[in-house]
Amino acid sequence: MTGVDKQIFQLNKVVTAPGAYKLPDNVSALKLRFKDSGNRSQTKLFWTHSLPTLQFWNPSVAMSVSRVQAPKEKSVGPTVTITRTDGSEETISIASMFWEKMAETIAEAAGATPVSAGELKKYSIPFVTDYDKKMELAKKTHLRDVAFAQKVELHKQQEADREALELAAKEEAKAAAQKKKDAMIKARKEGRVYIEGEENEVKEAAVEVEQKVTEEVAEDGAKIEIKETEVKIETKN
């Protein structure tokens, strides 16, 4: 099997493996929890085979895995917690099941619907023997991956910008509160009543320009006056 064939096989496995279900809009997250025993358990098979397929068909649903470190003699049953958009949670047991059955059990509890055969076919990539066609398919796959990566980066940047704006707004509110506090303290020291918003009033400045003759110089019968300009600025509240 060539590298391209392997890529096609892996992509098709993600698309069509048990777990090809569409979760309802009111499901916001899934959390898989199981004991990390180091063995090739059915839960691990579900994690590596079915969970990627569930994520593929439900990109907006947050999916996480919690591997519990526990003594060998302690039993920790595998569970999946379904979180809905209203904040409610439902935890179901997937113990004593084959990994294929786990996906079906989760879908039933969440109210999911199977992906149609038409959609499976639409997203599946056919195996080809022609080398040029293989290269073309590999290129399309690469471009699709790049587009997805760019979408993820854009989302991250938007989140960072939103957080920066929220932080700036908090800092601005903090500075305004401190400015108001300083104005109230100043008013109290001056023995007057603080007026709401006075710290934001724009001060008026009166500018006065005055020229004075400081010296007269006679040169070749002409009188030259040397003037000095004085600028006075008075600030008014």
C-alpha positions in Angstrom: 0.0 0.0 0.0 1.5 3.4 -1.1 1.6 6.5 1.1 -1.4 8.0 -0.7 -3.3 4.7 -0.3 -2.6 4.8 3.4 -3.8 8.4 3.7 -7.0 7.5 1.8 -7.5 4.5 4.0 -7.1 6.5 7.2 -9.4 9.3 6.0 -12.1 6.8 5.0 -11.8 5.1 8.4 -12.4 8.4 10.2 -15.4 9.1 8.0 -17.1 5.7 8.1 -16.0 4.0 11.4 -18.6 3.2 14.1 -19.4 6.6 15.5 -20.8 8.1 12.3 -23.6 9.9 14.1 -24.8 13.5 14.1 -25.5 14.7 17.6 -28.4 17.1 18.2 -27.8 20.8 18.4 -28.4 20.8 22.2 -25.3 18.7 22.8 -22.3 20.9 23.5 -19.7 18.5 24.8 -18.7 14.8 25.4 -16.2 13.6 27.9 -14.8 10.1 27.9 -13.4 8.9 31.3 -11.7 5.5 31.8 -8.9 3.8 33.7 -5.5 4.0 32.0 -4.5 0.4 32.5 -2.0 0.3 29.7 -3.8 -2.6 28.0 -5.6 -2.6 24.7 -9.0 -2.3 26.2 -12.3 -1.9 24.4 -12.5 1.7 25.7 -9.1 2.5 24.2 -10.3 1.0 20.9 -13.4 3.3 21.1 -11.2 6.3 21.9 -8.9 5.7 18.9 -11.4 4.4 16.4 -14.9 5.8 17.1 -14.3 9.1 18.9 -12.4 10.7 15.9 -15.4 9.8 13.7 -17.8 11.4 16.2 -15.7 14.5 16.2 -15.5 14.6 12.4 -19.3 14.6 12.0 -19.8 17.0 15.0 -17.0 19.6 14.7 -18.8 22.1 17.0 -19.0 19.6 19.9 -16.1 19.7 22.4 -14.8 16.3 23.0 -12.3 15.4 25.7 -10.7 12.3 27.3 -9.8 11.8 31.0 -7.5 8.8 31.7 -7.7 7.9 35.4 -4.5 6.7 37.0 -5.5 4.1 39.7 -4.1 1.0 41.3 -4.4 -2.2 39.4 -6.8 -3.7 42.0 -9.1 -0.6 41.9 -12.0 -0.8 39.4 -12.9 2.4 37.5 -15.7 1.9 35.1 -15.6 3.7 31.8 -18.2 6.5 31.4 -19.2 9.2 28.9 -20.6 12.5 30.2 -23.0 14.3 27.8 -23.2 18.0 28.4 -26.1 19.9 26.9 -26.4 23.6 26.0 -28.6 24.3 29.0 -25.7 23.2 31.3 -27.3 19.9 32.3 -25.1 16.7 32.3 -25.8 13.1 31.9 -23.2 10.4 32.6 -23.7 6.9 31.1 -21.7 3.7 31.6 -20.1 2.0 28.7 -18.6 -0.8 30.7 -18.6 -4.4 29.4 -19.2 -3.4 25.8 -17.4 -3.9 22.5 -16.1 -0.6 21.2 -18.5 -0.6 18.3 -21.4 -0.9 20.7 -20.1 2.1 22.8 -20.7 4.5 19.9 -24.3 3.2 19.5 -25.0 3.5 23.2 -23.8 7.1 23.3 -25.7 8.1 20.2 -28.9 6.6 21.7 -28.5 8.5 25.0 -27.7 11.8 23.2 -30.5 11.5 20.7 -28.1 11.3 17.7 -29.0 10.2 14.2 -26.9 8.0 12.0 -25.1 9.6 9.1 -26.9 8.7 5.8 -25.2 6.4 3.3 -25.3 9.3 0.8 -23.2 11.5 3.1 -20.8 8.7 3.9 -20.3 8.2 0.1 -19.9 12.0 -0.4 -17.0 12.3 2.1 -15.4 9.0 1.3 -12.4 8.9 -1.1 -12.3 6.1 -3.6 -9.1 4.1 -4.0 -7.5 4.7 -7.4 -4.7 2.9 -9.3 -3.6 5.7 -11.5 -0.6 7.5 -10.1 -1.6 11.0 -11.4 -5.0 10.7 -9.9 -3.5 9.7 -6.6 -1.3 12.8 -6.6 -4.3 14.9 -7.4 -6.3 13.4 -4.6 -3.4 13.9 -2.2 -3.2 17.5 -3.2 -6.9 18.1 -2.6 -6.6 16.4 0.8 -3.7 18.6 1.6 -5.5 21.8 0.5 -8.5 20.7 2.6 -6.3 20.2 5.6 -4.6 23.6 5.1 -8.0 25.3 4.8 -9.2 23.7 8.1 -5.9 24.7 9.8 -6.4 28.3 8.6 -10.0 28.2 9.9 -8.7 27.0 13.3 -6.0 29.7 13.4 -8.6 32.4 12.5 -10.8 31.2 15.3 -7.9 31.4 17.7 -7.0 34.9 16.6 -10.6 36.0 16.9 -10.7 34.6 20.5 -7.4 36.4 21.3 -8.8 39.7 19.9 -12.0 39.3 21.9 -10.0 38.6 25.1 -7.8 41.6 24.4 -10.8 43.9 24.0 -12.4 42.6 27.2 -9.1 43.2 29.0 -8.8 46.7 27.6 -12.4 47.5 28.6 -11.7 46.2 32.2 -8.5 48.3 32.4 -10.4 51.4 31.1 -13.1 50.9 33.7 -10.5 50.5 36.4 -8.7 53.7 35.3 -12.0 55.6 35.2 -12.9 54.4 38.7 -9.5 55.5 40.0 -9.9 58.9 38.3 -13.3 59.4 39.9 -11.9 58.4 43.3 -9.1 60.9 43.0 -11.6 63.6 42.0 -13.8 62.9 45.0 -10.7 63.0 47.4 -9.7 66.3 45.8 -13.1 67.8 46.3 -13.2 66.7 49.9 -9.8 68.3 50.6 -11.0 71.5 49.0 -14.1 71.5 51.2 -16.7 71.2 48.4 -19.2 68.7 47.1 -18.0 66.4 44.3 -20.0 66.9 41.1 -20.6 63.7 39.2 -18.4 63.5 36.1 -16.3 66.6 37.0 -13.1 64.5 36.5 -14.0 64.2 32.8 -14.5 67.9 32.2 -12.2 69.5 29.6 -10.2 72.4 31.0 -10.3 75.6 29.1 -7.0 77.4 28.5 -6.8 81.2 27.9 -3.8 82.2 25.8 -2.6 85.8 25.9 0.2 87.0 23.6 2.0 90.3 24.4 4.8 91.9 22.6 7.1 94.5 24.2 9.8 96.7 22.7 12.9 95.9 24.7 15.5 97.7 22.6 15.8 100.2 19.8 18.8 100.1 17.5 19.8 102.8 15.0 21.6 101.6 11.9 22.3 103.7 8.8 19.8 106.2 9.9 17.0 103.6 10.3 15.5 102.8 13.6 15.1 99.1 14.3 12.9 97.9 17.2 13.7 94.7 18.9 10.5 93.1 20.3 10.1 90.4 22.9 7.0 88.2 22.7 5.5 86.9 25.9 2.9 84.2 25.9 0.7 83.7 29.0 -1.5 80.6 29.4 -4.1 80.5 32.1 -6.0 77.2 32.7 -9.6 77.4 33.8 -11.9 74.7 35.1 
